[in-house]
Amino acid sequence: MDASPLKTTASYWSVPAEELMRTLQSSAQGLLPEEAEARLKRIGSNDLQESRRHGLLRLFLDRFRSPLLLILIFAATVSVVLRDWADAVIVLGIVMLSAVLSTIQEYRASDAVEKLRSRVASRSKVRRGGSELEIPTTSVVPGDIVLLSAGSLVPADGIVLDSLDCYASQAILTGETFPVIKHAGAVPQDAPVPGRSNCLFMGTSVRSGTATMLVVETARQTIFGRIAESISRNEPENEFERGLKHFGLLLLRIMILVVFSVLVVNLVLQKPAADTLLFAVALAVGLSPELLPAILAVTLSRGAINMASKGVIVRRLNAIENLGSMDVLCTDKTGTLTRGVVRLDRFPDSRGQESPAVLNYAGLNATFQSGMANPLDAAIVESAKTANLSFTGYGKLYEIPYDFVRKCLSVVLIADGADTAVLVTKGALDAVLSRCALVDSADGEVQMDKQMRADIRKRFADWSSEGYRVLGLAVKRIEVRERYGCDDEAEMVFIGFLLFFDPPEPEAAAALAALQQLGVRTTIISGDNRYVVRHVADTVGMTAGRVITGSELTRMRDEALWHLVSTDVVFAEVDPNQKERVILAYRKAGHVVGYLGDGINDVPALQAADVGISVDNAVDVAREAADFVLLRHELELVRQGIDEGRHTFANTLKYIFISTSANFGNMISLAIASLVLPFLPMLAKQVLLNNFMADIPAMGIARDRVDREWETTPHRWDVGFVRNFMIVFGLVSTAFDMLTFSILWWLVGDYPELFRTGWFVESLLTQLFILFVIRTFKPFFQSFPGRFLSMSAVIVSVFTLLLPYSAFGRFMGFVPLPVNVLLAIMAIVIAYIIVSEMTKRSLSRLFQRTAARQ
């Protein structure tokens, strides 16, 4: 659908705002609510992934895009052509049952996850019918009036109607390092994107100030939408998805080799062509873990629901396995290792004496700045109120917003009736001090010498070592003019310090110890100074051999950093790009790394991490960049999320182990038997029924219990180990199948129906009971499975034993089993379980050694 109600909005940046407003049939009061609803229905959702959630019918039809189901449909078609109506009905019945079961499972999973995601969905403030409302960002339409402030994620493309010191970060579109100012006023039609100073674009964010915006384009009609659609519609694969893909290719190669060999050899031996073709098709399907998509959907959604009940909202399902594999967690200290409740404790002058003048100037700066709301400014304003300070006699002329290079923020103010203005700058101590030539001393403003600078830095270091976050404050008298810039932040007067205290979180030390027990190392990556970071690390019991500063990182080669992150180290005084560099270094060193942050400065690190974690009250752009959103500021929630991630990973891997090892063994056995027996060892419909019935209990894997031993260590996808597991257990299964063939041939001879019945029962029973062995690395009798898995395995086992004696069994080509054959099968099943348990113990030791090396 078209995202603009009218086509005359081309080159809208060059059109006067009043004219564009008329074109979009809007006004300064905003669209009427009913008109906005009508546009939403006509134009569509403001969502680049609008089709992510499909209806029940669409999900059902999508099942038939699976190569496995297409192969089955091909088999049914062959049966119809040969007028084998019974086989055709059976195959199509299995196709429909598989499709319906997996559709219902995935739909329920999708429905549950979408409800969870809606709890942390991005919202936008709009003006409609003269009232200010908060609506889902996906409901924004052309003609809407959007109200933006510092930290807001821009929801669409449009023009600025009015603004106050509005700076936007649009690096995602233009690559510009620094935020750019945005203001009203048309620009030339040929202006490039960076030159459209009157435009705000979807995907960018407001760094400081406020703006009122008229929406012109939404969804895929935006610049960001067109770029995203031209590059890719899919999110990048994570480690687990890559492992699944590689494993799928391995299965495909084995499948093609075995099926082609069986088909050719059986045709050379002049066995019936139609039966041979159907048998080969059944072999292909038999090897495939066809319920894996449904198992994955259910397992992941169940994990997401469980995590939500504990206060963690999953925004990207495919990150759950990564959370379970995470072995390094990086965090900014504020709100996680500390309480996040900041108070202004002291406001001393340059000599360390409490100074009301320092609080007064700090209050002016904090009150008039229009950047992102932050706890430091809130603490200053609160202290100013407590001191009964009033700033009504001042007016604001200009603001030089904070950025992560300058590390300070300045406002230009003028008192009522004054001829000159005052520039007030606060920020990181070194940043402010470097802009000062004078200091306010007992003798008034004097030139600052080296000793004075040294004394100021010593006080700063001493207070920081006590856990205070210390900012510097400077002022400068300046003439009144229209604009000011960073060059004006020079030759200033240093007037004092601001000492903030954010007490350590009492439970942080226990939470860090719990993470350590799970094999997760925690480190700090903070913009705060080295002394504060060291103090917090020591307070919460974090091992920190070294504190690396941003300036040291700048001089450090990548190879040195890759080595450094393998040691006990924390990082201080880093900018957002350096945070990202540290995260990438951990990944390069072979770690699965998570990052916990909630500010604009955390966005690059959140995006670079394997696991991005934010909080529900984070700025929009940080919350959108995260994979998980915590509903409470507690590290304990991260620990619980890791438990759930490992639980999910374990159950997914169980299904892969169980299905592929059993299926691989059966496939090899069927292939060998078809070559040496004078008849097909099992009919195609019997192979498919065997595979389908074995999958019923396997669907309970998503709800199965997980051994606590598994959850105490990070595990990663290892396609080599899964391949070896499949081959070893497959060969064990094949060996017992060969034993079964020999015993059956000895007991029943050339009696195809009885032979097939005996092997069907033995094959299915071994697949059912091997579930209990493979689902745990402990002895199977020491680990209790989930209720659904146990009950369904018992029910299917009973059904299997009764099947040969039923009318449906006769329809499937089965015959009743003599007592001696049944007893032989039971003995084989028991021996198989014992040997499998012994084999598992050997593989378990290998798996534990592999996990330890990771």
C-alpha positions in Angstrom: 0.0 0.0 0.0 1.0 3.6 -0.6 2.3 5.3 2.5 1.3 8.8 1.5 -2.3 9.9 1.1 -1.4 12.2 -1.7 1.3 12.1 -4.4 2.2 15.8 -4.1 4.6 15.3 -1.2 7.6 14.6 -3.5 10.6 16.9 -2.5 8.5 17.8 0.6 11.6 19.3 2.3 11.4 22.2 -0.3 7.7 22.9 0.3 6.7 25.6 2.9 5.2 24.0 6.0 1.7 25.7 5.5 1.4 24.3 2.0 2.5 20.8 3.0 0.0 20.9 5.9 -2.8 21.7 3.4 -1.6 18.9 1.0 -1.7 16.4 3.8 -5.0 17.7 5.0 -3.7 18.3 8.5 -3.4 21.2 10.9 -1.4 22.4 13.9 -4.0 20.7 16.1 -3.3 17.4 14.4 -5.5 14.9 12.6 -8.9 14.1 14.0 -8.8 10.7 15.6 -11.3 9.2 13.2 -9.3 10.5 10.2 -6.1 9.0 11.6 -7.9 5.6 12.0 -9.2 5.8 8.4 -5.7 6.6 7.1 -4.2 3.7 9.1 -6.7 1.3 7.5 -6.1 2.8 4.0 -2.3 3.2 4.2 -1.3 0.4 6.5 0.8 0.1 9.6 4.0 2.1 10.1 6.0 -1.1 10.5 8.9 -2.3 8.4 8.1 -5.8 9.4 4.3 -5.6 9.0 4.0 -9.1 7.7 6.0 -10.7 10.5 3.0 -12.1 12.2 0.8 -14.3 9.9 -2.7 -15.5 10.3 -3.6 -19.2 10.9 -4.4 -19.9 7.3 -1.1 -18.3 6.1 0.9 -20.3 8.6 -0.9 -23.5 7.5 -0.1 -22.8 3.8 3.5 -22.0 4.7 3.9 -25.6 5.9 3.6 -26.7 2.2 6.7 -24.7 1.3 8.7 -27.3 3.2 10.7 -29.6 0.9 9.8 -32.5 3.2 6.0 -32.0 2.8 6.5 -31.5 -0.9 8.3 -34.8 -1.1 5.4 -36.5 0.7 2.9 -34.9 -1.7 5.0 -36.2 -4.6 4.8 -39.7 -3.0 1.0 -39.4 -2.7 0.8 -38.3 -6.3 2.8 -41.3 -7.5 0.3 -43.5 -5.5 -2.6 -41.9 -7.2 -1.1 -42.4 -10.6 -0.6 -46.0 -9.8 -4.1 -46.2 -8.5 -2.9 -47.2 -5.1 -5.6 -45.3 -3.3 -4.9 -46.7 0.2 -1.3 -45.5 0.1 -2.3 -42.2 -1.3 -4.9 -41.6 1.5 -2.4 -42.7 4.2 0.4 -40.4 2.9 -1.9 -37.4 2.5 -3.4 -38.1 6.0 0.1 -38.0 7.5 0.9 -34.8 5.5 -2.3 -33.1 6.8 -1.7 -34.2 10.4 1.9 -33.0 10.4 0.9 -29.7 8.9 -2.0 -29.1 11.3 -0.1 -30.0 14.4 2.9 -27.8 13.5 0.6 -24.9 12.5 -1.3 -25.0 15.7 1.9 -25.2 17.8 3.5 -22.3 15.9 0.4 -20.1 15.9 0.0 -20.4 19.6 3.7 -19.7 20.1 3.5 -16.7 17.8 0.4 -15.3 19.5 1.9 -15.6 22.9 5.1 -13.9 21.9 3.4 -11.0 20.1 1.4 -10.2 23.3 4.6 -10.1 25.2 6.3 -7.8 22.7 3.5 -5.4 22.8 4.3 -4.7 26.4 7.6 -3.0 25.4 6.6 -1.8 22.0 7.8 1.7 21.0 5.3 4.5 21.5 5.1 8.0 20.1 3.6 11.2 21.4 1.3 12.8 18.9 -1.2 15.7 18.8 -4.6 14.6 17.5 -7.7 16.8 17.6 -5.8 19.3 19.8 -5.0 16.7 22.5 -1.7 15.1 23.2 -1.7 11.3 23.1 0.7 8.4 23.3 0.1 5.8 20.6 2.0 2.8 19.3 4.6 3.9 16.8 3.1 1.5 14.3 -0.1 3.6 14.3 1.6 6.9 13.2 0.2 8.0 9.8 1.1 10.8 7.3 -0.4 14.1 8.6 0.2 13.3 12.2 1.8 15.9 14.4 4.6 14.2 16.5 6.1 15.7 19.6 9.8 14.7 20.1 12.2 15.3 23.0 15.8 14.2 23.8 16.0 10.4 23.6 13.0 10.0 21.3 13.3 7.6 18.4 12.0 9.4 15.3 9.0 7.3 14.1 8.7 8.4 10.5 10.0 10.9 7.9 8.7 14.5 8.1 9.5 18.2 8.5 10.2 20.2 11.6 7.4 22.7 12.4 9.1 24.2 15.3 12.1 23.3 17.6 14.1 24.3 20.5 17.8 23.4 20.4 17.0 20.2 18.6 20.0 18.0 17.6 19.4 14.7 15.9 21.8 11.8 15.4 21.3 10.5 11.9 24.6 8.5 11.5 22.4 5.4 10.7 21.5 7.1 7.4 24.3 9.6 6.6 27.3 8.3 8.6 27.7 11.8 10.3 29.7 11.4 13.5 28.1 14.3 15.4 24.4 15.2 15.9 23.1 17.9 13.5 20.8 20.8 14.4 17.2 20.6 13.1 15.0 23.6 12.6 11.9 24.7 10.6 12.2 26.3 7.2 12.2 24.9 3.6 15.5 23.9 1.9 16.3 23.7 -1.8 14.8 20.9 -3.7 18.2 19.4 -4.7 19.4 19.3 -1.1 21.0 16.0 -0.2 19.8 14.1 2.9 22.5 15.6 5.2 21.6 19.0 4.0 17.9 18.7 4.8 18.1 20.6 8.1 14.3 20.9 8.3 13.7 17.1 8.1 13.7 14.3 10.7 14.0 10.7 9.5 12.7 7.4 10.7 15.4 5.4 12.6 17.3 8.5 13.7 17.1 9.8 17.3 16.8 13.1 19.0 20.0 13.7 21.1 19.0 17.0 22.7 16.2 19.7 22.6 12.6 19.3 21.5 10.8 19.4 18.1 7.3 19.3 16.7 7.2 17.3 13.5 4.7 16.9 10.6 4.8 13.3 9.4 5.0 12.9 5.6 6.2 9.4 4.9 5.8 6.2 6.9 7.0 2.5 6.8 8.6 1.5 3.6 8.1 4.9 1.9 10.7 6.4 4.4 14.4 6.6 3.5 15.2 4.1 6.2 12.5 1.8 5.0 13.7 1.9 1.4 17.3 1.2 2.4 16.2 -1.7 4.7 14.1 -3.3 2.0 16.8 -3.0 -0.6 19.4 -4.6 1.7 17.5 -7.4 3.3 14.1 -8.3 4.8 15.7 -10.7 7.4 17.6 -10.2 10.6 21.1 -11.5 10.5 21.6 -15.1 11.7 22.9 -15.8 15.1 25.2 -18.5 16.1 22.5 -21.1 16.8 20.8 -20.5 13.5 24.0 -20.8 11.6 24.6 -24.1 13.4 21.2 -25.4 12.4 21.7 -24.4 8.8 25.1 -26.2 8.6 23.5 -29.3 10.2 20.6 -29.2 7.8 23.1 -29.1 4.8 24.9 -32.1 6.4 21.5 -34.1 6.6 20.7 -33.1 3.0 24.0 -34.5 1.7 23.6 -37.7 3.6 19.9 -38.0 2.4 20.8 -37.5 -1.3 23.7 -40.0 -1.1 21.7 -42.8 0.6 18.4 -42.3 -1.3 20.1 -42.2 -4.7 22.1 -45.3 -3.9 19.1 -47.2 -2.7 17.1 -46.2 -5.7 19.7 -47.1 -8.2 20.7 -50.5 -6.6 17.0 -51.6 -6.2 16.3 -50.7 -9.8 19.4 -52.6 -10.9 18.1 -55.6 -8.9 14.8 -55.3 -10.8 12.7 -54.7 -7.7 9.2 -53.1 -8.4 9.9 -49.5 -9.6 6.9 -47.9 -8.1 7.4 -49.4 -4.6 11.1 -48.6 -4.8 10.4 -45.0 -5.7 7.9 -44.6 -2.8 10.4 -46.4 -0.5 13.2 -44.0 -1.5 10.9 -41.0 -0.8 10.0 -42.4 2.6 13.7 -42.8 3.4 14.3 -39.1 2.5 11.5 -38.0 4.8 12.6 -40.5 7.5 16.0 -38.9 8.0 14.6 -35.3 8.4 13.6 -33.8 11.8 10.4 -32.4 10.2 8.9 -31.2 13.5 12.0 -29.1 14.3 10.4 -25.7 13.2 7.4 -26.4 15.4 9.6 -27.7 18.3 11.7 -24.5 18.0 8.7 -22.2 17.9 7.1 -23.8 21.0 10.4 -24.1 22.9 11.3 -20.5 22.2 7.8 -19.1 22.9 7.6 -21.1 26.1 11.0 -19.7 27.1 9.7 -16.2 26.3 6.6 -16.7 28.4 8.5 -18.0 31.4 11.0 -15.1 31.2 8.1 -12.6 31.0 6.7 -14.1 34.2 10.0 -13.3 35.9 10.2 -9.8 34.5 12.2 -10.2 31.3 10.5 -9.4 27.9 11.9 -11.1 24.9 12.0 -8.8 21.8 13.9 -11.2 19.5 13.1 -14.9 20.0 16.3 -16.0 18.2 18.4 -14.4 20.9 17.2 -16.8 23.7 19.8 -19.5 22.8 22.5 -16.8 22.8 21.5 -15.8 26.3 22.0 -19.3 27.4 25.4 -19.5 25.7 26.6 -16.1 27.1 29.8 -16.3 29.1 30.6 -12.6 29.4 28.2 -9.8 30.6 29.3 -6.2 30.2 27.4 -3.5 31.9 27.5 0.2 32.7 27.3 0.4 36.4 24.4 2.8 36.9 21.1 1.2 37.9 22.6 -2.4 37.9 25.6 -2.4 40.1 24.3 0.8 41.8 20.8 1.7 42.8 20.4 4.3 40.1 19.0 6.8 42.7 21.4 9.7 42.3 21.7 12.5 44.8 23.8 15.7 44.8 25.8 15.3 48.0 28.1 18.3 47.8 28.9 21.3 45.7 32.3 22.6 46.8 34.3 25.4 45.1 37.8 25.0 43.6 39.3 24.9 47.2 36.9 22.2 48.4 34.6 24.5 50.5 30.8 24.3 50.1 29.6 27.1 47.8 26.1 28.3 47.2 27.3 30.0 44.0 28.3 26.6 42.6 24.8 25.2 43.3 23.2 28.3 41.8 25.2 28.1 38.5 24.7 24.3 38.4 20.9 24.9 38.9 20.8 27.3 36.0 22.5 24.9 33.7 20.3 21.9 34.7 17.1 23.9 34.6 17.5 25.5 31.2 19.2 22.6 29.4 16.9 20.8 27.0 18.9 17.6 26.4 17.8 14.2 27.4 16.4 13.9 31.0 19.0 12.4 33.2 19.4 11.6 36.9 22.3 14.1 37.4 20.3 17.1 36.3 17.3 15.9 38.2 19.5 15.7 41.4 20.8 19.2 40.8 17.3 20.6 40.3 16.1 18.9 43.4 18.9 20.3 45.5 18.2 23.8 44.1 14.6 23.5 45.1 15.6 22.4 48.6 17.9 25.5 48.8 14.9 27.6 47.7 16.8 28.9 44.6 14.7 30.5 41.9 15.7 31.1 38.3 12.7 33.0 37.0 14.9 36.1 36.5 16.9 34.4 33.7 16.3 33.8 30.1 18.0 31.2 27.8 19.7 32.5 24.7 21.4 29.3 23.4 22.5 25.7 24.2 25.6 23.8 23.0 24.4 20.2 23.6 26.3 17.4 25.1 28.3 15.1 22.9 30.6 12.2 23.7 33.7 13.9 22.3 33.4 17.2 24.2 31.9 15.5 27.3 30.2 18.7 28.5 27.1 20.7 28.0 26.8 24.5 27.9 23.9 26.9 28.2 24.0 30.7 27.5 21.8 32.7 29.8 21.0 36.3 30.4 19.6 37.9 33.6 16.7 40.3 33.3 18.0 43.8 32.5 21.6 42.6 31.9 23.8 43.7 29.0 26.0 40.6 28.9 25.2 36.9 29.0 26.8 34.1 31.0 28.0 30.8 29.5 27.6 28.0 32.1 29.4 24.7 31.3 29.3 21.5 33.3 30.7 18.1 32.4 33.6 15.7 32.9 36.3 17.2 35.1 39.1 17.0 32.5 36.8 18.3 29.7 35.8 21.3 31.8 39.3 22.0 33.2 40.8 22.0 29.7 38.5 24.8 28.8 39.5 27.0 31.7 42.3 29.6 32.0 41.1 31.1 35.2 40.0 29.8 38.6 37.7 31.4 41.2 39.8 31.7 44.3 39.7 33.4 47.6 41.3 36.4 45.8 38.7 36.4 43.1 39.3 35.2 39.5 43.0 34.5 39.0 45.1 32.8 36.3 45.2 29.1 36.8 48.7 27.7 37.2 50.0 24.1 37.2 49.8 23.7 40.9 46.2 24.8 41.0 45.4 22.3 38.2 47.2 19.6 40.2 45.3 20.4 43.4 41.9 20.3 41.5 42.8 16.9 40.0 43.9 15.6 43.4 40.6 16.6 45.0 38.8 15.0 42.0 40.7 11.7 42.4 40.2 11.6 46.2 36.4 12.1 46.0 36.1 9.7 43.0 37.9 7.0 45.0 35.3 7.4 47.7 32.6 6.5 45.1 31.5 10.0 44.1 30.8 10.9 40.5 32.4 14.3 40.2 31.6 16.9 37.5 33.3 20.2 36.9 31.6 23.5 36.6 32.8 26.6 34.7 31.4 30.0 33.7 32.3 32.8 31.3 30.9 36.3 30.7 30.0 36.6 27.0 28.4 39.1 24.7 24.9 38.7 23.5 24.5 37.4 19.9 22.4 35.1 17.9 24.5 31.9 17.8 27.3 30.4 19.9 29.6 27.4 19.3 32.1 25.1 20.8 34.8 27.7 20.2 33.2 29.9 22.9 33.9 27.2 25.5 37.4 28.6 26.1 39.2 30.9 28.5 36.6 30.0 31.1 36.6 30.4 34.9 36.6 27.1 36.9 34.3 27.7 39.9 33.8 24.3 41.5 32.7 20.7 41.6 29.5 18.7 41.8 29.7 15.5 43.8 27.0 12.9 43.1 26.5 9.7 45.0 24.7 6.6 43.7 25.0 3.9 46.4 25.9 0.4 45.4 23.0 -2.0 45.0 23.0 -4.2 48.1 22.1 -7.4 46.1 24.6 -6.7 43.3 27.5 -8.7 45.0 25.2 -11.8 45.4 23.9 -11.5 41.9 27.5 -11.3 40.5 28.5 -14.3 42.5 25.4 -16.2 41.1 26.4 -15.3 37.6 30.0 -16.4 38.3 28.6 -19.8 39.4 26.8 -20.0 36.0 30.1 -19.5 34.2 29.3 -15.9 33.3 32.1 -13.3 33.9 30.9 -9.7 34.5 32.8 -6.6 33.7 32.1 -2.8 33.7 32.3 -0.6 30.5 31.5 2.9 31.8 31.9 6.5 30.8 32.6 7.3 34.4 36.1 8.1 35.6 38.6 5.4 36.6 38.4 6.0 40.3 34.6 5.6 40.5 34.7 2.5 38.4 37.4 1.0 40.5 35.5 1.9 43.7 32.2 0.3 42.4 34.1 -2.9 41.2 35.7 -3.3 44.6 32.5 -2.6 46.5 30.4 -5.3 44.7 33.2 -7.9 44.8 34.1 -7.8 41.2 37.7 -8.9 40.3 39.3 -6.1 38.4 43.0 -6.5 37.9 43.3 -3.4 35.7 41.2 -0.3 34.9 41.6 0.6 31.2 40.6 4.1 30.2 39.3 5.4 26.9 42.6 7.2 26.2 44.5 3.9 26.6 42.0 2.2 24.3 42.7 4.9 21.7 46.4 4.0 21.6 45.8 0.2 21.9 46.1 -2.1 18.8 43.2 -4.5 18.2 45.4 -7.5 18.8 46.4 -6.2 22.2 42.8 -5.6 23.1 41.8 -9.1 22.1 44.3 -10.5 24.5 43.4 -8.0 27.3 39.7 -9.0 27.4 40.7 -12.5 28.4 42.0 -11.0 31.7 40.2 -9.5 34.7 39.7 -5.9 33.5 37.1 -3.1 33.7 36.8 -0.1 31.4 36.3 3.6 32.3 36.1 6.9 30.6 35.0 5.3 27.3 32.8 6.8 24.6 30.0 4.9 22.8 32.2 3.9 19.9 34.8 2.5 22.3 32.1 0.5 24.1 31.3 -1.1 20.8 35.0 -1.8 20.1 35.3 -3.6 23.5 32.2 -5.7 22.8 33.6 -6.7 19.4 36.9 -7.6 21.0 35.2 -10.0 23.4 33.4 -11.6 20.4 36.7 -11.8 18.4 38.3 -13.5 21.4 35.6 -16.3 21.1 33.2 -15.2 23.8 29.4 -15.0 23.6 29.0 -11.5 25.1 26.0 -9.6 26.5 25.7 -5.9 27.1 23.3 -4.3 29.6 22.6 -0.6 29.1 19.8 2.0 28.9 21.2 5.2 27.4 21.8 6.7 24.0 25.5 6.1 24.6 24.8 2.4 25.0 23.2 1.8 21.6 26.3 0.9 19.6 27.3 -1.7 22.3 23.7 -3.1 22.4 23.7 -3.6 18.7 27.2 -5.1 18.6 26.6 -7.6 21.4 25.4 -11.2 20.9 22.8 -10.4 23.6 21.6 -6.8 24.0 19.7 -6.2 27.3 18.0 -2.9 28.3 15.3 -1.8 30.8 11.7 -0.7 30.3 12.4 2.9 31.1 15.4 3.2 28.8 15.4 5.8 26.0 13.4 4.6 22.9 16.5 4.0 20.8 18.2 1.8 23.4 15.1 -0.3 24.0 14.6 -0.8 20.3 18.3 -2.0 20.0 17.9 -4.6 22.7 17.0 -8.2 22.4 15.7 -8.3 26.0 14.0 -5.7 28.2 14.1 -6.0 32.0 11.0 -4.8 33.8 13.0 -4.2 36.9 16.6 -3.0 37.4 18.0 -6.2 38.8 20.9 -8.4 37.8 18.9 -11.3 39.3 16.6 -11.0 36.3 19.5 -11.6 34.0 20.5 -14.7 36.0 17.0 -16.1 35.7 17.0 -15.2 32.0 20.2 -17.2 31.5 18.6 -20.2 33.2 15.7 -20.0 30.9 17.9 -19.5 27.8 19.9 -22.6 28.8 16.7 -24.6 29.4 15.5 -23.6 25.9 18.8 -24.4 24.3 18.9 -27.8 26.0 15.5 -28.9 24.9 16.1 -27.8 21.4 19.3 -29.8 21.3 17.5 -32.8 22.8 15.1 -33.0 19.9 17.9 -32.7 17.4 19.9 -35.5 19.2 16.8 -37.8 19.5 15.3 -37.3 16.1 18.5 -37.3 14.0 20.3 -40.2 15.7 17.2 -42.5 15.6 16.2 -41.4 12.1 19.8 -41.8 10.8 20.0 -45.3 12.2 16.7 -46.3 10.7 17.6 -44.8 7.3 20.8 -46.8 7.2 19.1 -49.9 8.3 16.3 -49.6 5.8 18.8 -48.9 3.0 20.9 -52.0 3.9 17.9 -54.2 4.3 16.4 -53.1 1.0 19.6 -54.4 -0.7 19.9 -57.8 1.0 16.3 -58.8 1.5 14.2 -60.2 -1.4 11.4 -57.8 -0.4 11.2 -54.2 0.9 11.8 -54.3 4.7 9.0 -51.8 5.2 6.5 -50.2 3.0 6.6 -46.5 2.4 3.4 -45.9 4.3 4.7 -47.9 7.2 8.0 -45.9 7.2 6.0 -42.6 7.3 3.7 -43.9 10.1 6.7 -45.0 12.1 8.3 -41.6 11.7 5.0 -39.8 12.6 4.3 -41.8 15.7 7.9 -41.4 17.0 7.4 -37.6 16.7 4.4 -37.5 18.9 6.2 -37.9 22.2 9.1 -35.8 20.9 6.7 -32.8 20.8 6.8 -32.9 24.6 10.5 -32.0 24.5 9.6 -28.3 24.5 8.1 -28.8 28.0 10.6 -31.3 29.3 12.6 -30.8 32.5 16.3 -30.0 32.2 19.0 -31.3 34.5 20.4 -28.6 36.8 23.9 -29.7 35.8 23.2 -28.5 32.2 22.1 -25.1 33.4 25.3 -24.3 35.4 27.6 -24.0 32.4 27.4 -22.0 29.1 26.9 -24.3 26.1 27.4 -23.4 22.5 26.2 -25.0 19.2 28.7 -27.6 18.1 27.8 -29.1 14.8 30.7 -31.4 14.9 29.6 -33.0 18.2 26.0 -33.2 17.0 27.2 -34.9 13.8 29.3 -37.4 15.8 26.4 -38.0 18.2 24.1 -38.8 15.3 26.6 -41.1 13.6 27.5 -43.0 16.8 23.9 -43.5 18.0 22.8 -44.1 14.4 25.3 -46.9 14.1 24.3 -48.4 17.4 20.7 -48.3 16.2 21.7 -49.9 12.9 23.7 -52.7 14.7 20.6 -53.6 16.7 18.4 -53.4 13.6 20.7 -55.8 11.8 20.4 -58.1 14.8 16.6 -57.7 14.6 16.7 -58.6 10.9 18.7 -61.7 11.5 16.5 -62.9 14.3 13.3 -62.1 12.4 14.7 -63.9 9.3 15.5 -66.9 11.5 12.1 -66.9 13.2 9.7 -66.0 10.4 11.7 -66.6 7.2 10.4 -65.3 3.8 7.2 -63.8 5.3 7.3 -60.1 4.3 4.2 -59.0 6.3 5.3 -60.6 9.5 8.9 -59.4 9.0 7.7 -55.8 8.4 5.4 -56.0 11.5 8.2 -57.2 13.7 10.7 -54.6 12.6 8.1 -51.8 12.7 7.3 -52.7 16.4 11.0 -53.0 17.3 12.0 -49.8 15.5 9.3 -47.7 17.0 9.8 -49.1 20.6 13.5 -48.4 20.4 12.9 -44.8 19.2 10.4 -44.3 22.1 12.5 -45.7 24.9 15.7 -44.1 23.6 14.0 -40.7 24.4 14.6 -41.4 28.1 18.2 -42.2 27.5 19.2 -39.4 25.2 17.2 -36.6 26.9 19.8 -36.5 29.8 23.5 -37.0 30.2 22.9 -38.5 33.6 21.8 -42.1 34.0 18.2 -42.1 32.6 16.7 -43.4 35.9 18.2 -40.4 37.8 16.5 -37.8 35.6 12.8 -37.6 35.5 11.2 -36.4 32.2 8.3 -34.0 31.8 4.7 -35.4 32.2 3.7 -35.0 28.6 6.8 -36.8 27.3 6.3 -39.7 29.7 2.6 -40.1 29.2 2.7 -39.8 25.4 5.7 -42.3 25.1 3.7 -44.8 27.2 0.5 -44.3 25.2 2.3 -44.6 21.8 4.2 -47.7 23.1 0.9 -49.4 24.0 -0.7 -48.4 20.7 2.4 -49.8 18.9 2.0 -53.2 20.6 -1.7 -53.3 19.9 -1.5 -52.0 16.3 -0.8 -55.4 14.6 -3.9 -56.9 16.1 -6.3 -54.1 14.9 -8.2 -53.4 11.7 -6.1 -50.3 11.1 -3.0 -52.5 11.4 -4.3 -54.8 8.8 -5.0 -51.8 6.6 -1.4 -50.7 7.0 -0.2 -54.2 6.0 0.6 -55.5 9.5 -0.2 -59.0 10.9 -0.4 -60.3 14.5 3.0 -61.1 16.1 3.6 -64.6 17.5 4.7 -64.8 21.2 8.2 -65.9 20.4 8.7 -62.9 18.0 7.3 -60.5 20.6 9.6 -61.8 23.3 12.6 -61.6 21.0 11.7 -58.0 20.2 11.4 -57.1 23.9 14.8 -58.6 24.6 16.4 -56.6 21.8 14.8 -53.4 23.1 16.2 -54.0 26.6 19.7 -54.7 25.3 19.5 -51.7 23.1 18.7 -49.4 26.0 21.6 -50.8 28.1 24.1 -50.4 25.3 22.8 -46.9 24.5 23.2 -45.9 28.1 26.8 -47.0 28.1 27.5 -45.3 24.8 25.9 -42.1 26.1 28.2 -42.0 29.1 31.3 -42.1 26.8 29.9 -39.3 24.6 28.9 -37.3 27.7 32.5 -37.2 28.9 33.5 -36.1 25.4 30.8 -33.4 25.4 31.9 -32.1 28.8 35.5 -31.8 27.7 34.4 -29.9 24.6 32.3 -27.5 26.7 35.2 -26.9 29.0 37.4 -26.0 26.1 34.8 -23.5 24.9 
